[in-house]
Amino acid sequence: MSERTSFQFGNFELIPDRQALLHHGEAVALGGRAFDILTLLVRRAGETVNKAELFAHVWPGYLVHEHNLKVNIGNLRRILAACDPETDYIVTIAGRGYKFVAALNNVEEAPAKPPAGSSGLRLTPPPTAPHLYGRDDALHQIAVRMQQNGYVTVVGPGGAGKTSIAVAAAQHFRAAGQPVAFVDLSTLNSSQFVIPAMATALGISLGLDDPIAGVIALLRAERPILIIDNCEHVITTAAALLERISHAVPEAQIIATTREPLRTRHENVVHLAKLGFPDPGAITVTEEALQYPAVRLFLAKAGRGDDADLDPGYVQAVASICARLDGLALAIELAAGTAGSFGAEALTELFREGFAAMHRGRRDAPLRHQTLEAALDWSYRLLPEQEAVLFELLSVFAGRFSAEDAESIYAAGLLDPMTGRDALGQLVAKSLVSADVIAGALRYRLVESTWVYASQRLLGSPQVDLAKRLFAARVLARMQEAEREWSFLTAREWLGRYGEQMDDLRAAIRWAFDPQGNARMGVDLVVAALPLWQEQSAFQELLAALEQALAFGNGGDLPPLSRARMHMAQAWGMTLARQVHPQTGEAWRESIQFANAAGDGDLALQAVCGEAVYLAYSGRPLTALRSMLDFARSADVEWSKAPGGMRFLAHDEIYVGRLASADARLQFLRQSWGEARDEQGLSRFQVDLPVAINLSSSLLAWLQGRSELSVELSDRAIARAENLNHMISLGNAICLAGLPAAFLDGDLGRAEDLQGRLAEVARRESVGIYEGTALFFAGAIAAARGNSNGLDTMAASIEALWANGWRLRTSLYRCLLAEAWLCAGDPDCAIRALKPLLDCRDAREERWSHPELWRVGALIAAHTGQTDRAQRYFRRGLHRSQTMGATAFMHRIKASTAELGLGLD
């Protein structure tokens, strides 16, 4: 490669070293600025030279208005035209720059030499690279691309660690003795200073006509690794210079860092992924969490990296913080520096409401890395106006959103669809918006820290009110679409499509019921979103939203159908609360009343079945059964066409002792709505239909003495509920089938596992029957293993269930408690445990447990020396078991009589 000493074009000769332009051998008067412009354009003949490069070459180190460039270009054109009016030498490339288009004649070239003194290179060294976590894959990608022609760009959001990995890659992969030069562009406030910064870092004299030619010569001669850091705010100039250098020296090893690709021909992009972090809800073992680089980085920066005995709760809190910060290295470092020696609870509390409490970073760190806000400020200030407006608007979305969702709010920023789509794409390219393909669809989101920053920007903007109104209208449209599709999509399809809308729904409702919002839209949102709350088992949240909606105009201007649906949702929320609400019965009656007023028979049936669930849970299964059958006769219900209602009818029949009828219904349901199907309209009766069928079938199978089938069916129900992540379905499967059967079969290991899982569901959902049942069996398992404290736990849980209105099954639990007291040698306590059953009129309705009551009563009689009474009670229990077909209770009675040596003939 050589450098020309002169250039000939047409009848002109340009001699840069002599600052001379000749025409037919005669000197042409040309000003200094015009000469510099012509020299650069001629040296780059045939290439588009952008304005930033011209500013940097002609006015290095100065801020100059664009008008000066236009004036000098105009003067240069006039001088050339005066000598040769027939030829256009310089053309304007609209929006980009200028190009010298005349052909250059061949002129002898002199070899270019590296700058004087290059053997003693004066390169700016890179900063020290910190220890990297989880970056092996990125380092490998950089190494592979460094072996290819062209330059490498490391692209990622601010604070991702681009500079660190660029320095680490250069140090790691450089050859022995190979120098490394570092060009820091972050301090530049104008693209005019890019060439001086690059030349200075490489020890190139700024007195050269073309310092970049000196850079090219040095790279060719000395072969250093060149790092050009923070190109994003001078991206046009940086891209042009890197493309020129790579074109001239394609084998040069150059690593650039930027928040968006430079998009040139010689660029090899490496996207720097976020640090891997665990799903906080899935981490159960500390060692598993420590496999993730985000967690290791946090612990190291918090001074806990060498701790051999980390508190699992602390590690869980760290995992949660890393997930909320989306694996962003800078944010994790700042959070860890703030956390210091905090314990698990204090750490969780510190960042509960966000990350505003984070301290500043290292004093020697760049200003943009001193705080998370400074890093975001840096990126925000570089945005063109339309991208900045959209960035702020997108903060109305609390979760993931689609391109169509984003388009619904463009009008708030006066953006047309094409402009908005382009701005969205640019925000993704600049790492301010994340884009992921989920279930085959492209979804966008702002990570929490970025969302907070954008939200604060939006609050101060004039478009905030319109943006939130358009956002709420979009959420309403989505909820109404979900409501329509709920009746025909399968459970998995529906939840997969709409399950992630919950955060946006909450945000829209908050705005709607705010004084500055629109309460009428809020009511519509609540009505449309009822299926989502029910399917997510979010009953406390549902009740709070319904209270707001029903308070709007006292519900007077709502149509009967809307009121029916709202009252029914309210009734479900009350039924499945920690404590059954005293107005639950009234809420069910109102839902039935308004469903009938609306003429909606299907909704009325749902309300009647819901009321039956409430009646059964409160200890009145026979009353519930009669209510359902009476409605079915009056409304001419075909149960085969209402599988959810038919399933609960069968389940209720089990409690009243009609096992044969329940068996026939459940066999039909298993054949018609078996495990292979996904239910459409999940949670119409609050439990996924296949889960409900299997759990009822499991309970029935156990009563019929088929324990192995019972376990198989309950496992199937539990697995499906967990797969759906539907907590009410999971809680019912464990509480009503799997756990009691395991304990009654004496399988304490299985019972203990299921009890723990039920306790977790109870913790998450605050459903009273789950809490009480989990507590009861915790005590029962302890008592069965010889821990007498378990007896008090059993008794306390029964009292709590009874007091909170959860009376179903407490008859069975009292029998188990009484027998446990007998095993502990205290028949008096056993008698006291059973006495409330004898005094409760409603206990007569729960006939399924009567054989067990007679059996335990017989055991108490035998322990107190009343052998004749014991035999009489055993016979009655056996007769009830045989009449119902409850083989399991028959076996328990026969086992007890055999143990006591009593005959039943």
N, C-alpha and C positions, 0 to 999 in steps of 0.2 A: 504494500500500500504506500502511495506517495502523495505529497501535497503539492499542488500547482503553485508555481512562482508567478504565473500570469494566465489570464483567460482571454480568449478571442471569440467574439461573436459578431457576425456581420462585418462591418468595417471598424468595429470598436476593439480596443485592447484594454483590459483592466489589469493593473499591476498593484496589488495590495501593499507590498512592502514599500513602494514609493508613493503610496496614496495618490495614484495617477490614473486618469481615464483618458485614453487617446482615441481620436477619430481621424482616420487617414493619417495617423502619426502626429496629429496636432492635439495639444492639450485641451480638454474640455473643462470649463469652470464648473466645479461641483462642490457644494457645501459639505462639511465634515459629516453631518448626520445622514445626508443623502448618500454619501460615499459608503458609510458603514452599512446602510440598508442594502445598497446595490451589491456590496461585497458578500453579505450573508446570502442574499437571494441567488447570486451567481454560483457561489460555492455549493448551494443546494439546488441547482438547476433541475427543473422537472419535478421537484417536491413542493408540497404546500407547506409554507413556513407560517406558523400561527402568530398571532399578534403578541402573545406572551413571550415567544422566543425573540421576536424583533425588539420588544421593549428591553429584555434582558441583555441583548447584544449591543443595542445602540445607546441605551440609557442605564447602564448597570448601576444598581444601588440607589436609583431615584424613582419617586412616584411621579408619573407623567400622565397627563390626560390623553385619551385616545385621539383627540383632535390633532395633537402634535404629529402623530404617526401619519394621519391622513394628509396633512399639509405637506410633509416631507415626501411621501409617496407621490403626491400630485406634482410637486416641483421636479422630482426625478423623472417622471413620465414626460413632462414638458421639455426638459433638457434633451432626453433621448429622442423625442419626436422632432425636435428642432434640427437635429443632425440627420435623422432617418425617419421621415414622416410615413413611410410605407410599411413599417414593421412595428407590431406590438410586442414589446419585450416583457412587460409585467402585466399579469391579469389578476383580477380580484376573484378569490374563491369565496362565495357568499357565506357569511357566518363562520368562516374558518381562518382565512388569512390571505396570503398572496403567493404567487408562483412566477418564477422566471421561466418563460416558455421558449425562448430562442435557443437554437442549436449552438453548442460550443464547438469551436474548431480544436483539433488536436494540437496540444502544445507540450513541449518537453516538460516532464515533471521531475521534481527533486524529491528524493526520499524524505519522508517526515521523520523527525527525530524526537525522541522523548525529551521532556523538559530538561534543561541543564541541571546537572546534579542529581539525576534520577537514581544513580546508584546508591545515594544516601537518601532514600525516600523519606519524605516528610508527610506521612499519612496520619489522619486523625483516627485514633484507635476506637474500637467500640467500647461501650460500657461493659462491666462485668455481668455475665449472664447468671441469673439466680438458678437454684436447683429447680428443675422442671418435674411436674407430676403428670403422668398420663399422656406424654407427648411423643412417645416412641413412633407411633404411626405417622404423625405429622413430620417428624424428622426424617423418616424413611421417604415420604413423598417428596420432601424438599431435595433430599439427596439424589433421588431418581431424576428429578427435573433439572437439577444442576448439571447432570451429565448430557443434557440435550442442548441444542443450540437455542439461543434466546435467553431471556432473563426470567427469574421466578418472582411472582408476587404472592406474598402471604396476605390473605384477605380475611378480615373478621371484624367484629364489633369493637368499639373502644373498650380497652381493659381486658381483652381476651388473652393478651400475652404475646402479641405479634412481634414486638421488638425483642423480647426475651428469646423467643424461638428462632428468630433470624440470627441473632448473635450466637446462640448455642449451635445452630446448624453450621455457621461459618467456622466456628472454633473446632467443631467436632470433625468436619469433613475436609478441612484445609490440608494441603500437603505439607510435608516438613519444610519449614522456612518460608512458607507462602504467607505474604502479608495480608492483613484485613484492614480495609478502610471503612469508616462510618460517616455517612452524611445525614445530619439531623435537620430535617426540613420543618420540624414542628415550630421552631421559633420564628419562621419567616412570616411576614404579614403581607407579602406580595409575591406573585410568581416571578417578578423581575429579578428576585434575588436567588432563584434556584441555581442558575449557572454559576454565580459567584460562590454559593455555598458548596456546590459540587467541586468546583475548582480548588477552593481553599482546603477542603477535606483531603484532596489528593495531592496537595502541594503544587498545583498548577498556577503559574503566574496569571494574574488578572490583566496584565498588560498585553497579552496576546490578542491578536485580532479575533481569533476564534478559540476561546479556552476549551470548548468541547473537543476540538481537534486535538488539543493537548491531552485531554482525558482519554480519547481513543488511542492515541499513541502510547500513553502510559499503560493502559490496559493490555495492549498488544505486546508491549515489551516486557513488563514486569509481572503480568498475570496475577494481580491481587484479587481477592474476593471483595467485592464492593457491596456494602449494605446502604440502601437509600431508605431512610425511615420516615414514615408519616407523609405519604404523598397526597392524601385525600384533599387537602385544602389548596393544593397547587397542581391538581391532577392533570390539567390539560398540558401544562408545560412539562411536567414530569414524564407524562406519557410520550410526548414528542421527543424529548431528549433520550429517553430510554430506547425508543424505537430507532432513533438515529444511531445510537451507540451499538445496539445489538445488530443492526444492519451492517455496520462497518466491522464489528468484531463479534460475530455470532457465537464464538467459543468463549467469550468473556463470562465469568461467573459473577452474576449480579443477583442480589436478593433485595426486593423492594417490599415495603409494608404499606398497606393501605386499607381503608374501610370499604372500598369498592374496587372491582377490577378496573385496570387501566384501558382494557379493550383495544389492544394493538396486536399486530400480526405476530410479533415475536414473544408475546407474553405466555408464560406457563403458570397457571393459577393453582395455588394450594389454598383451599378454604380451611381456615383454622376452626375446628369443631369446638364446641363447649366442652369443658371438663366433664367426664362422666360422673354422675351422681346417682344414688339409689332412690328408689321409690320409698319414701319414709314409711308408708303403710305396709310395705312388704318386707321390711328389714326386721328380723327377729334375733339375729346373732351379730354381736359386735364384730367378729372376724369377717363376716360378710360385708359389712359396711366399710371396713378398712381396705377392701379391695378397690374402692372407687377413688380416683385421684382427687376429686373435689373435697372429699372428706379428709384425705391425708394432707392436702394443702391447708385446710382450715386448722387442723390439729397442729401442724407445724408452725403456722403463723401465730397460733394462740399459745405456743410454748408447751403443747401437750403431745408432741409427736413421739416422744420417747417414753411416754407413760405406759407401763406394762399392765396396769390394772385399771382400765377406763370404765367408768360407770356406764352401763348400757343405756340408761336414760339420757345421759349427756351425749352419747354418740347418736342416739335417736334425734335429739334436738339439733345436733350439727347436720345430720342428714336432711332434716326438714329445711333448715336455713339454706343449705346448698341447693336444694331443689327449688326453693323460692327465688334464689338468685340465678337460677338457670345455668349453673356451672360456670359463671363468668369469673375469671381468675381475680381481676382487680377487686370486684365486689366482695368475693370471698375473703381476700386478704384484709380488706377494710373491716369487714364484719368480725373476723377473727381477732384483729388488733383491738377492736372495741370490747370483745367478749372477755379478754383477759383470763382470769381464773374463776369466772362465774361457774356456778353449778348448773345442773340441768334445768331446774325450774326457773332460776333467775335468767338463764340464757334464753329460754322460751319466752319469758315475759318481756325481756329487753327488746325483742324485735316483733312482738305480737302485732303491733299496729303499723308496722312498716320499718324502714331502715333509716329513718331520719336521725337516729341516735348514733350512727356510725361516726367514729372519729376520723380525723384527717390521716392521710397516708404518711410515708416516710418524708422527712424534711428534704431529702435530696432527690425525691421523685419529681418528675415534671409536674407543673401546675395542674395540667389536665388530669393527672393521676392522684392528686391530693385528696379529692373527694369524688364520690360517684356522680354527684351533680355536675362537677366540673368536667368530667369525662363526657357526660351527655350534653352539656353546654357546648363543648367543642364540636360535637357532631351536629347539633341543632343549628349553630351559627353558619355552618357550611351549606345548609339546605337552601335551594331556590324557594321563592315565596310559596309557590303552589305545593311543593312537597312539605314545607313547614306547616302550612294550613292543614293539609291532610293528616300529617303526623299528629297534630293536636286533636283533630276530629276523631281519629281512630281510638282515642282513649275512652270514648263512650262505651266501647265494647269491653266488658269485664272478662271475657274468655276468648275462645277462638271464634273466628268469623270467616265468612266466605267472601269472594270477590263481589258477589251480589249484595251481601250485607253492607260491604264498604260503599258500594254504589248508591245505596239507599240514603246515605248522608252527604253525598257530594254537594247537593244543593245548598247545604249550610255554609259551605265555603265558596260558593259560586263557581264550582268546578263542573265542566261538562264531562260526560262519561269518558271520552277519549283521554282528556287531560288527567282525569282522576285515575284511570287505569295505568297510565304511564307513570304518574307520581307514585302509585302503590308499588309498581315494579322497581322504581328507583329506591324507594325506602327499603325494600327487601335487599336490593343489591348493596345498599349502604349499611346493612346489618342492623337497622333500627327496627325492622319488622321481621319476625321469624315466619318462615313458610315451611309447612310440612304436608306430606301426602298422607292422609288418614282415610282408610277404607276407600282408596281410589280417588279421593277428592282433595283438592288443594285447600288447605286451611291456614289462616294467618293468625298471628297473635302478637301482642306486646308483652315481653316478660315483665314481671312485677315492678322491678326498679324503673324500667323505661316507661311503663304504664303510669306510675306515680308522677314522673317528671312531665309526661305529656298531659296528664290530667291537670296539673298545676298550671301549665301553659294555657290550657283551654279555659280554665276558670276566669282568666283575665282577658279573654278575647270576646269580641262582640257577637260571635256566632254560637256561644255556648247554649243559649236557650233553644234556638232552632235545632241545633245538633242533637240535643237531648230529646226534643219532641220527635224528630225524625227517627231517632234510635228507638224510642218507645213504640212508635208506629210500626217499625220493622219487627220488633220483638212480638208485638201483638199479631202481626200477619203470620209470623212463624208459629206462634202458639195455636192460632186458628187452623193453620195447615196441619199441625200435629194432631189437633183434636179431630179433624176429619179423617186423617190416616190411621188413627188409633183403632178404628173399628175393623180395618182390613189388613194392616201390617202385622207380621208376627212380632212377638215380644222382642227378640234380638234385633230385628230390623228397626223397630220403633225406637228402642232405647239407644241403638247405635246412631240413629239419625238425630234424635232430639234430646238425649240425655245430657249433653254438654251445654244445653241452653239455660241451665239453672242460674248460673252467675249473672247472665244478661237479664234474665227474668227479674231477679232480685233488684238489680240496678234500675230497671224500667219501673218497677212498682214503687221504689223509693222516690223516684222523680215524680211519678204520677200523683202520689198522695202528699207530696210536698206542697206548701201554699203556692209555689210558683208553677206547679205542674197541672195535671188535668185528671181530676178524680174520676170522671166518667170513663176515661181511657183506663184508669187503674182498675175499675170494676170489671171492665171487659177483659183486661189482662188476667185478673184473678179467675174469672169464669173459664177462660180458655185454657188456663194452665192447670186446672184441677187434675187432669190425668197425670201430668208430670209429677206433681207433688205426691200423688198417691202411689205412682209406680216407683218413686224414689223413697217411699216410706217416710217422707219428711212431714210428719203430722204436726209437730209443734209449729213449724214455719207455716204450714197450711192454715192452722187455726188463727195465727196472728194475722195473716193476710185476709182471711174471711171476716175477721172482726172489723178490719178497716173497710172492707167492701160492703158489708151489711150495714155499717154505720152510715154509709153514704145515702142520704135521703131516707134512712131507716128501711132501705130496700123497697120503698113503696113504688118506685117507677120501674122496677125490674119485671120482666115478663115471668109468668109462672114457671116456665121451663128453667130459666136461669136460677130462680130462687130454689127450685127443687134440687138442682145440681149443687148449689152452694150449701143448702141445709144438709144434704146427704154427705157431702165432703166434710162438713163440720161435725156431723154425727160420727163419721168414721174416726175423725181426729179425736173426738171425745171418748169413743169406745176403746181406742188403742193407746190411751194416755197412761201415764204412770198410775193415776188414780181415776177410776171411772167417774166422769163428771155427773153431778146430780141432775143436769138438764139433758143428759144423753137421750133418755126416752122421749122427751119432748122434741128434740132435734130430729129423731127418726120419724116421729108422727108427722112433723111438718114436712119432711121430705116426701113422705107418702102422699100427704094431702096435696102438695103443689105438683107432684108428678101426675096425680089423677086429674088435677085441674088443667094441666097442660095436655092431657089426653095421650100421654106417653106410657104405654103399657110396659115396655121393656124397662124403662127407668123405674116405674112403680115396682116391678118385680125385684129389681136390684135393691130398692129401698126396703122392701119387705124382708128380703134375705139378709140385708144388713142389720135390720132390727132383730132378726132371729139370732144372728151372731151375738148381739148385745145381750139378748135374753138368755142365751145359753151360757155365755161367760159369767153372767150374774147368778148362775145356779138354777136357771129355769129352762132346761132343755125341752121338757114336755110342752110347756107353754109356747116355746119357739116353734116346735114341730107343728102344733095345732094351728098357729098363726100362718105358717107357710102353706099348710094343706087347705086351710079355709080360703086363702087368697087364690090358690091354684084352682079351686072349684069355682069360685066366683068369676075369675078372669079366664077360665078355660085354658089354663097353662099346660102346654105340652113339655114336660120336663126334659124329654130327649132333645128339644131344641134350645134348652136353657141349661147347658152342662154345668156352668158355675153354680147355679142354684141347686141343681140336682145333686152335685157333689156335697154341698153343705147339708142338704136334706138327708143324704146317706150318713154323713158324719154325725148329725144330730140323732139319727135313729140308733146309732151305736150307743150313745149316752142314755137313751131311754130303753135300751135293752132289746131293740128290734134288729138283731144281727142278721137274720135271714133276709129281710127286706133290704138292709144296707148292703149286704153281699151282692144281691142281684143288681142293684143300681151301680155299684162300683165295678162289677164285672163288665157291664155295658159301657161304662165310662172308660175303662182301660182299653177296651177293644176299639172304641170310637175316637178317643182323645188320648191315645197312649203316648209313651215317651218319645216316639219318633217325630211327633208333631211339635211345632212351636205355636203356642197359643196366640191368637189374635185378640187384641183388646185386653192386654195384661192387667190384672188387678181390679177387674170389675167387682170382685168380691175380696179384694185386698191380697189374695194369694194367687200366684201363678197356677193355672189349672192343672197341668201335669204334676206339679209339686203337690198340690192339694189332693189330687186323686191318689198319688202314691203314699202320702202320709196317712190318709184315712184308711187306705188298704193295708198299710203296715200295722196300724192300731188294730184293725179288725183281724188280721192274720195272727197277731199275737194272742188276742182273746180266743181265737179258734184253736190255739195250741200249735201254730205253725211258726215257731220262732225263727227258723232259718229264712223263711220267706219274708217274715217281718223285717229282719235285718236287711235283706236285699232291697226291699221296697223303701225303707227309710233311708238307706245309703243313696239310693237313686234320687230320692226327693232332695236330700241334702246337697248332693253334687250338683244337681240342676240349679237349685237356688243359689249356690255359691257361684256357679258359672254366670248366672244372670246378675249377680251382685244385688239381689233383691232381698233386703233384710227381713221383711215381714214373712216372706215365704220361707227363708232360712230359719227364722225364729220359730215359726209354727212347726216346721218339719222336725226340729230338735225337741221342742217343748211338748208337743202333743203326741209324738210317736217315738222317735229314736231314743231319747233319754229315759223316759219311764220304762220302756220295754227292756232296755239294757240293765237297768237296776233291778227290775223284778226277775230277770233271768239270772241275776247274780254275777253278771259280767261287769265287775267294778272298774276294770281298766277302761273299757269302752264307755261306761257311764261317766267316768271322771273326764275323759277327753271331751265328750259331748257337753258335759256341764260347763267346762271352761269355754267352749265355743258359744254356748248360750249366754253365758255371763258377758262375753264380749259384745254380742248382739244387743243385750239389754243395756250395756253401757252406751252404745252408739245410738240406740233408738228410744231409750227411756220408756219402754212399754212395761206396764206394771206386772202383767202375767209372766213375762220373761224374767224380770228381776226376782219375783217371788219364787218362781219354779227353780231358777238357778240356785238361789239361796237354800231352798228346801233340800235339793239333792246334794248340795255341798255338805249340809249337815247329815243327810242320810248316809252318804258314802263314808263320812268320818265315823258315824256311829257304827256302821257295819264293820269298820276296821278296828272297833274297840275304843274309840275316842268318845267319852261320855259327853264332851262339850257339844258334840253334834246333835244331841237330843234337844238342847236348848235352842240351837239354830233352827232345827226343824219346827219346833213349837212357835218360835218368833216369826218365822216365814209364813206359817199358816195364818197366824193372827193378822199379819200385814196384808196378806192376800184377801182375807175376809173383810178387813176394815176398808180396803181400797176398792171393794166391789168385785173382786176377782174370785168368785166362789166356786166356779166349775172345777171339779177334780179335788177340791179340798176334802171331800168325803174319803176318797182313796188315800190322800195324804195323811188324814187323821188315823186311818187304819194302819198305815205303815209306821206312824209315830207310836201308836199304842203298842204294836208288836215289838218295836225297838225298846220301849220301856219294859216290856215283859222280859226281853232278853237281858236287860240290865238288872232284872230282879225287882222291879217296882210296879206291882199290879195296880196300886192306887193311882199312880200317875197314868197308867194305861187307861184306867176307867175314866179319869178326868179328860184324857185326850179324846175319848169317844163321846162323852156326854153331850157336847154341842150338836152332834149329829142327831141325837135322839130328840133334842128340843127344837130342831129346825124343820119346819113344815116343807120347805123347798127341797130338803134332802131326799124326799120321796120321789122327786122327779128324776133324779140321777140314778136310774135303776141298774145301770151297768155295774156299779160298784157294790150293790147289795150283797152278792155272794161273799165278797171280801169282808164286808161288815159282819156278816154272820160268822165267818171263819174266825176273825179276830175276837169277836164276842165269845165264841166257843173256847178260844185259847185262854181268855181271861177267866172264864168259868172253870176251866180245868185247873188253872193255876191257883184258884181259890177253893179247890176241893169240890166243886159242883159238877161232878161227872155226868149226871143225867142231863143237866142243862146244857152242858158242853155237847153231848151227843145230839141233843135236840137241835141246837143251833147249827151243828155241822150238817145235819140232814136237811135243814131248811136252805142252807147255803148251797148244798149239792143240788137240791131240787131247782133252785133259781138258776144255777149254772147250766143244768141240763135243759131247762125250759128255754133259756136264751141261746144255747149252743156255745157257751163260754167255756171251752175245754180247758183253757189255761187255769181258770179259777177252780175247775173240777180237780185238776192235778194238784193245785196248792192245798185244797181241802184234804184230798186223799193223803198227801205227804204229811200234813199236820196230824191227821188221825193215826197214821202209821207210826209217827214219832212218839205219840202219846200212848200207843198201844190200845186205841179205842176202835171198836167195830161199829159199822153203820148198818148192820143187818137188822 
